[in-house]
Amino acid sequence: MIKILVVVPYRELQDAFEEVITTFEHDGIQISTTHILGSDPQVIKDLDGDIIVARGITASAIATYKPTTHVVPIALGSGDLLTALSLAKKENYPCNIGIITNEELCESEKIASLVGCPVTVVKVYDQKDVRDAVFALHEKGCTVLVGGLTMSNLCEENHIAYVHVKTGYQAIVHAIEDAVATARSLERAKTRGTLLATLLNNATYALFAINSYGVIIAANRQAELLFGGQPLEGKSIDGIYQGSKWSQTVLSGSLVEALQTIGGQQILVSQQPIKVDEQTSGVLFTFQNAEAIQKTEHKIRTELNRKGLVARYSFEDIITQNIFMLQLVEKAKRFSVVNGAVLLLGETGTGKELFAQSLHNHSPRSKEPFVAVNCAALPEQLLESELFGYSEGAFTGASKGGKVGLFELAHKGTLFLDEIGEMPIVLQAKLLRVLQEKEVRKIGADKIIPVDVRVISAANCNIMERVKNGLFRLDLFYRISLLSLQIPSLHERKDDIGILFKYFVEQYCKRHNQHSPTIKRAAIEALEQFYWPGNIRELRNAAERLAILHSSDEVGVLEIEQLDIGSTSLHGEAMPSPFPVKRRLVTSLSDEDLHREFLFSGLTREAFAQQVGLSRTTLWRKLSKFEGM
């Protein structure tokens, strides 16, 4: 609480102040009055207040002897002075007036011309000055003196004519107004100071700030402990932390970070310039224990992992020796470093989410959340609330406090929209707006929330057919497919079947505490003859069955046939592609349409060229202009 103390020299003035005080709202401010006279340092020393209101030489003395206290002087009103001068002239005419004051007045000649009689003004600073001025003016021939209560008492004792300048009501009001305004400002400053001290001392790491001369102006307890346990404020940084090169930070105005050993600890030291009006006026130092940073990061990652908001896979988890897949991985790596939306296309089980997580973990957003949602698994209303969230009371059954949507959860990270082609058409319009405006509005809310999210989408159907049939918005398709990757089916990368199957068998044998068998080349060749409509997911299931059921150290064709993989004979004809392309006359397709048909066909270039009746060379020439798009 801020204390205001009003110092009054006489009872009449005290009553006036107490009357004015009652007219002010001063919650959180304590206002009291006291009575002292003059400028005695011993008396002034005992005054207790954050702000002291006083007049004349008493105000000047308080400002001198209590420099840390805010002093609000009671100004000498011109009306109060003129009233006193008029009374002096009336009661002592003809007269020679002497004015004793501690305030700046205009020249004596101007006051004399206004009053109509000789006037001499003497400025004083303390009681001694007042005494000297009284006798000096009296000897000079002044017949009446005008001034404050100290002067009046001296004149009374020495039988000298005088007029006491009394403080008027308006001066009292102005003084209290100024004191209360000062108290409010001081209260805010104290609150900010307390808040700053609290922030400094509750930081988990050490920090201190220096000015442009290298003197520490603020430090927290952690910094004091790091540098010897002594108070740091007011000390030169060069005396406690040598080699900081703080002057370079002041000159460059740039952030500097370095890992250093301090007190036997590995510390990450950050030097952040403090700028005032675009000029560097100091440096903020932070000292973070490297081991603590690692533990904190591990804790965050563990918590995100518990919530399912992390990507577990990276490009290193994509097992392949297929040349097309290797090229696709390199292309995906280039895509990962930019923020453009990516559309992953491929049959079910080809590893679209594996690519999505790898894109995230290879991107600048890798430390941020990875949030995945299957757009086909939820009804429209539930999917909308999952994506955008809702406010409390938005609908019957809404959770108390509302719910954070997946876009908010993925802020600064990646949102993976699996099977986006199955999203209801009404919801597609809302999604498009979020992607365009980069902001979401919760269901039932009236405020907009900005979000920074990279969107990766996946479709395992011919999404262009849905666009043509009006089931998927063309504008949304262009928004999500700035970058696209066509992931081949397993039967298009038969050279990967063997290494993938062996890898899965080995992993599942470890999981089920089984010994890992040797898989013969004939067994791999048998696996390569199957179409694998379920792609890698189906191959993985077959590997797990083998890991559980095998009883010999070697696996041949017989063991593979006993797995009963699908209904198609291992030696029969391959099943037709689930993404057939209707053959068209090439002359009816523009190069752009040809490229689009190829992307969504699910076929290799060779197969697609055969479908549309082009040679591989001609097809390559027509499609090469779209590579990298």
ROLO-53341 format. One record per residue (C-alpha): residue number from 1; y, z, x. Coordinates in steps of 0.5 Angstrom, whole numbers. Layout:
! residues N
NUM Y Z X
...
//
This chain:
! residues 629
1 0 0 0
2 7 -2 3
3 12 4 3
4 19 3 2
5 24 9 3
6 31 9 1
7 36 13 5
8 42 15 1
9 48 19 4
10 50 22 -2
11 47 25 -9
12 51 20 -13
13 48 14 -10
14 41 17 -10
15 42 17 -17
16 44 10 -18
17 38 8 -14
18 33 12 -18
19 36 9 -24
20 35 1 -21
21 28 3 -18
22 25 4 -25
23 28 -3 -27
24 23 -7 -22
25 16 -8 -23
26 13 -5 -16
27 5 -5 -17
28 2 -4 -10
29 9 -2 -7
30 11 6 -7
31 19 7 -7
32 22 13 -5
33 29 16 -4
34 31 21 2
35 38 24 4
36 41 23 11
37 47 22 14
38 49 19 20
39 45 16 26
40 42 22 29
41 36 19 33
42 32 26 32
43 33 25 24
44 31 18 24
45 25 19 28
46 22 23 22
47 23 17 17
48 16 14 14
49 16 8 11
50 14 0 12
51 21 -2 10
52 27 3 10
53 33 1 6
54 40 4 9
55 47 3 9
56 53 3 15
57 51 6 22
58 45 9 19
59 42 2 18
60 44 0 25
61 41 6 28
62 34 6 24
63 34 -2 27
64 35 1 34
65 30 7 34
66 25 4 30
67 24 -3 32
68 17 -4 29
69 20 -2 22
70 23 -7 17
71 30 -5 15
72 34 -8 9
73 42 -6 10
74 46 -4 4
75 51 -9 4
76 58 -8 4
77 61 -11 -2
78 67 -15 -2
79 69 -12 -9
80 67 -5 -7
81 72 -6 -1
82 78 -8 -5
83 77 -3 -10
84 78 2 -4
85 83 -1 -1
86 87 -1 -8
87 86 6 -9
88 88 8 -1
89 95 4 -3
90 96 7 -9
91 95 14 -7
92 99 13 -1
93 104 8 -1
94 108 6 3
95 102 6 8
96 99 4 14
97 91 3 13
98 85 4 18
99 79 1 16
100 72 4 20
101 66 0 19
102 60 -3 22
103 60 -10 19
104 64 -16 21
105 70 -17 17
106 75 -22 17
107 82 -21 21
108 86 -15 20
109 92 -20 18
110 88 -23 13
111 87 -17 10
112 94 -14 11
113 97 -20 7
114 92 -19 1
115 93 -12 1
116 101 -12 2
117 101 -7 8
118 99 -6 15
119 91 -6 16
120 87 -4 23
121 80 -6 23
122 75 -2 28
123 68 -4 28
124 63 2 30
125 56 3 31
126 54 10 31
127 57 17 30
128 61 18 36
129 64 11 35
130 66 14 28
131 69 20 31
132 73 16 36
133 76 11 31
134 78 16 26
135 82 20 32
136 85 13 35
137 87 10 28
138 90 17 26
139 94 17 33
140 96 10 32
141 100 11 26
142 95 10 20
143 97 14 14
144 90 13 11
145 83 11 13
146 78 7 9
147 70 8 11
148 64 11 9
149 61 18 8
150 61 20 16
151 68 18 17
152 70 21 10
153 67 28 12
154 71 28 19
155 78 26 15
156 76 32 11
157 75 37 16
158 81 34 20
159 86 34 14
160 87 26 15
161 88 22 8
162 82 18 7
163 78 13 1
164 71 13 1
165 68 6 0
166 62 7 -5
167 57 3 -6
168 57 -1 -12
169 51 -2 -17
170 50 -10 -16
171 50 -8 -8
172 44 -3 -10
173 41 -8 -14
174 41 -13 -9
175 38 -8 -4
176 32 -7 -8
177 31 -14 -9
178 31 -15 -2
179 27 -9 0
180 21 -11 -6
181 21 -19 -3
182 20 -16 4
183 15 -12 1
184 11 -17 -2
185 12 -22 4
186 9 -16 9
187 3 -15 4
188 1 -22 5
189 2 -22 12
190 -2 -15 12
191 -7 -18 8
192 -8 -25 12
193 -8 -20 19
194 -13 -16 16
195 -17 -22 13
196 -17 -25 20
197 -19 -19 24
198 -25 -18 19
199 -27 -26 20
200 -26 -25 28
201 -30 -18 28
202 -36 -21 23
203 -37 -27 27
204 -44 -27 30
205 -41 -30 36
206 -36 -28 41
207 -29 -31 40
208 -22 -31 43
209 -15 -35 43
210 -10 -36 48
211 -3 -38 48
212 -1 -44 52
213 0 -39 58
214 -7 -37 58
215 -6 -30 55
216 -11 -28 50
217 -7 -27 44
218 -13 -25 39
219 -21 -23 41
220 -26 -20 37
221 -31 -14 39
222 -37 -19 41
223 -32 -22 46
224 -30 -16 49
225 -38 -14 49
226 -39 -20 53
227 -34 -19 58
228 -35 -12 60
229 -33 -8 54
230 -26 -7 55
231 -20 -10 50
232 -18 -17 52
233 -12 -18 48
234 -6 -19 53
235 -10 -20 59
236 -10 -27 63
237 -16 -31 61
238 -17 -33 69
239 -18 -25 70
240 -24 -25 66
241 -27 -32 65
242 -26 -36 71
243 -27 -44 71
244 -26 -45 64
245 -21 -50 66
246 -17 -48 59
247 -11 -52 62
248 -14 -59 61
249 -16 -57 54
250 -8 -56 53
251 -6 -62 56
252 -11 -67 53
253 -11 -63 46
254 -19 -65 46
255 -25 -61 44
256 -29 -59 50
257 -36 -56 50
258 -41 -54 55
259 -47 -50 56
260 -46 -44 61
261 -49 -38 64
262 -45 -32 62
263 -48 -25 63
264 -55 -27 65
265 -55 -31 58
266 -55 -39 56
267 -48 -39 52
268 -45 -46 49
269 -38 -45 50
270 -33 -49 46
271 -26 -50 47
272 -22 -52 41
273 -14 -54 42
274 -10 -50 37
275 -4 -55 35
276 2 -53 32
277 7 -59 29
278 2 -64 33
279 3 -60 39
280 -2 -56 43
281 0 -49 43
282 -7 -45 45
283 -14 -46 46
284 -19 -42 41
285 -26 -40 45
286 -32 -39 42
287 -39 -37 46
288 -45 -38 42
289 -52 -36 45
290 -56 -42 46
291 -63 -38 44
292 -59 -35 37
293 -57 -42 36
294 -64 -45 36
295 -67 -39 32
296 -62 -40 27
297 -63 -48 27
298 -71 -46 26
299 -69 -42 20
300 -65 -47 17
301 -71 -52 18
302 -76 -47 16
303 -72 -46 9
304 -71 -53 8
305 -78 -55 9
306 -80 -49 4
307 -76 -52 -1
308 -79 -59 1
309 -72 -62 3
310 -74 -65 10
311 -77 -71 12
312 -84 -69 16
313 -85 -76 18
314 -82 -81 24
315 -83 -88 26
316 -88 -85 31
317 -92 -83 26
318 -93 -90 24
319 -100 -92 27
320 -100 -100 28
321 -102 -105 33
322 -100 -111 28
323 -94 -115 31
324 -91 -116 24
325 -91 -109 23
326 -88 -107 30
327 -83 -112 29
328 -81 -109 22
329 -81 -102 25
330 -76 -104 30
331 -72 -107 24
332 -72 -101 21
333 -70 -97 27
334 -64 -102 27
335 -63 -100 19
336 -63 -93 20
337 -57 -92 25
338 -52 -95 19
339 -51 -92 12
340 -52 -98 8
341 -57 -97 2
342 -64 -99 4
343 -69 -102 -1
344 -77 -101 1
345 -81 -106 -2
346 -89 -106 -2
347 -95 -105 -6
348 -97 -98 -8
349 -100 -94 -2
350 -97 -98 3
351 -93 -93 6
352 -86 -94 3
353 -84 -86 3
354 -87 -86 11
355 -81 -91 12
356 -76 -87 8
357 -77 -81 12
358 -77 -85 18
359 -71 -88 17
360 -68 -81 15
361 -70 -78 21
362 -68 -83 26
363 -61 -83 23
364 -55 -79 24
365 -56 -75 18
366 -63 -73 21
367 -61 -65 21
368 -59 -66 14
369 -63 -65 7
370 -68 -71 5
371 -69 -71 -2
372 -74 -75 -6
373 -75 -76 -13
374 -80 -81 -17
375 -76 -85 -22
376 -83 -86 -26
377 -85 -79 -26
378 -80 -76 -31
379 -77 -78 -38
380 -70 -81 -38
381 -67 -74 -40
382 -70 -70 -35
383 -69 -75 -30
384 -62 -75 -31
385 -61 -68 -31
386 -65 -68 -24
387 -61 -73 -21
388 -54 -70 -23
389 -55 -63 -25
390 -52 -60 -31
391 -47 -54 -33
392 -49 -48 -36
393 -49 -49 -44
394 -50 -56 -43
395 -56 -57 -48
396 -61 -52 -51
397 -65 -49 -46
398 -60 -50 -40
399 -61 -45 -35
400 -56 -40 -34
401 -51 -42 -29
402 -53 -49 -30
403 -57 -53 -24
404 -55 -57 -18
405 -57 -64 -18
406 -61 -68 -13
407 -55 -72 -11
408 -51 -65 -9
409 -58 -62 -6
410 -58 -69 -1
411 -50 -68 0
412 -49 -71 8
413 -57 -73 8
414 -61 -78 4
415 -64 -79 -3
416 -70 -83 -4
417 -71 -86 -10
418 -78 -88 -11
419 -81 -93 -16
420 -73 -94 -18
421 -75 -101 -22
422 -78 -96 -27
423 -72 -92 -28
424 -69 -93 -35
425 -64 -98 -36
426 -59 -93 -39
427 -59 -89 -33
428 -58 -94 -28
429 -51 -95 -31
430 -50 -88 -29
431 -53 -89 -22
432 -49 -95 -21
433 -43 -91 -22
434 -45 -85 -17
435 -46 -90 -12
436 -40 -94 -13
437 -35 -88 -13
438 -39 -83 -9
439 -38 -77 -14
440 -42 -74 -19
441 -41 -71 -26
442 -46 -66 -28
443 -48 -66 -35
444 -44 -62 -40
445 -38 -61 -34
446 -31 -63 -34
447 -30 -64 -26
448 -32 -69 -21
449 -36 -67 -15
450 -35 -72 -9
451 -42 -73 -5
452 -44 -76 1
453 -51 -79 1
454 -55 -85 3
455 -59 -88 -2
456 -66 -91 0
457 -70 -94 -6
458 -77 -96 -6
459 -80 -101 -11
460 -88 -103 -12
461 -87 -108 -17
462 -83 -115 -18
463 -77 -112 -19
464 -73 -119 -19
465 -78 -120 -25
466 -75 -114 -29
467 -68 -116 -27
468 -69 -123 -30
469 -72 -119 -36
470 -66 -115 -37
471 -70 -109 -35
472 -66 -107 -29
473 -59 -108 -28
474 -57 -114 -23
475 -51 -110 -20
476 -55 -104 -19
477 -60 -108 -15
478 -55 -111 -10
479 -52 -104 -9
480 -59 -101 -7
481 -61 -107 -3
482 -56 -108 2
483 -62 -108 7
484 -69 -109 5
485 -76 -108 8
486 -82 -112 6
487 -88 -107 8
488 -94 -111 8
489 -100 -110 4
490 -106 -107 8
491 -110 -114 7
492 -104 -117 11
493 -105 -113 17
494 -113 -113 18
495 -112 -111 25
496 -109 -104 23
497 -115 -103 19
498 -120 -100 25
499 -115 -96 28
500 -112 -93 22
501 -119 -91 19
502 -121 -88 26
503 -115 -84 26
504 -116 -82 19
505 -123 -80 20
506 -121 -76 26
507 -116 -72 23
508 -120 -70 17
509 -126 -68 21
510 -122 -63 24
511 -119 -61 18
512 -126 -60 15
513 -129 -57 21
514 -134 -63 22
515 -135 -67 29
516 -132 -74 29
517 -137 -79 29
518 -137 -86 33
519 -135 -92 29
520 -138 -98 31
521 -135 -105 31
522 -139 -107 26
523 -137 -102 21
524 -130 -104 22
525 -131 -111 21
526 -134 -109 14
527 -128 -105 13
528 -124 -111 14
529 -127 -115 9
530 -125 -111 3
531 -119 -113 0
532 -116 -105 -1
533 -112 -106 -7
534 -110 -99 -6
535 -108 -100 1
536 -107 -95 6
537 -108 -89 1
538 -115 -92 -1
539 -117 -93 6
540 -115 -86 8
541 -119 -83 2
542 -125 -87 4
543 -124 -84 11
544 -124 -77 8
545 -130 -78 4
546 -134 -81 11
547 -131 -74 14
548 -134 -70 9
549 -141 -74 8
550 -143 -77 15
551 -149 -74 18
552 -150 -78 24
553 -146 -79 31
554 -145 -86 29
555 -142 -90 23
556 -145 -97 22
557 -145 -102 16
558 -150 -98 12
559 -145 -92 12
560 -139 -96 10
561 -143 -99 4
562 -146 -92 2
563 -138 -90 1
564 -138 -95 -5
565 -131 -97 -4
566 -129 -100 -10
567 -132 -105 -14
568 -132 -111 -10
569 -137 -113 -5
570 -136 -113 2
571 -138 -120 3
572 -135 -123 -3
573 -129 -126 -4
574 -122 -123 -3
575 -119 -120 -10
576 -112 -124 -11
577 -106 -122 -9
578 -103 -117 -14
579 -96 -120 -13
580 -97 -128 -14
581 -92 -133 -14
582 -92 -138 -19
583 -91 -145 -15
584 -85 -148 -16
585 -82 -155 -14
586 -78 -154 -7
587 -73 -158 -10
588 -71 -153 -15
589 -70 -147 -11
590 -64 -146 -7
591 -65 -143 0
592 -62 -136 -2
593 -67 -137 -8
594 -73 -138 -4
595 -71 -132 1
596 -71 -128 -5
597 -77 -130 -8
598 -80 -129 -1
599 -78 -122 -1
600 -81 -120 -7
601 -87 -124 -7
602 -91 -119 -3
603 -94 -125 1
604 -94 -127 9
605 -90 -133 11
606 -96 -137 12
607 -99 -135 5
608 -92 -136 2
609 -91 -143 5
610 -97 -145 2
611 -95 -143 -5
612 -89 -147 -5
613 -91 -153 -1
614 -87 -152 5
615 -89 -152 12
616 -89 -146 16
617 -83 -149 21
618 -79 -151 15
619 -80 -145 11
620 -78 -141 18
621 -72 -146 18
622 -69 -144 11
623 -70 -137 12
624 -68 -136 19
625 -60 -135 16
626 -62 -129 12
627 -66 -125 18
628 -62 -118 19
629 -59 -118 12
//
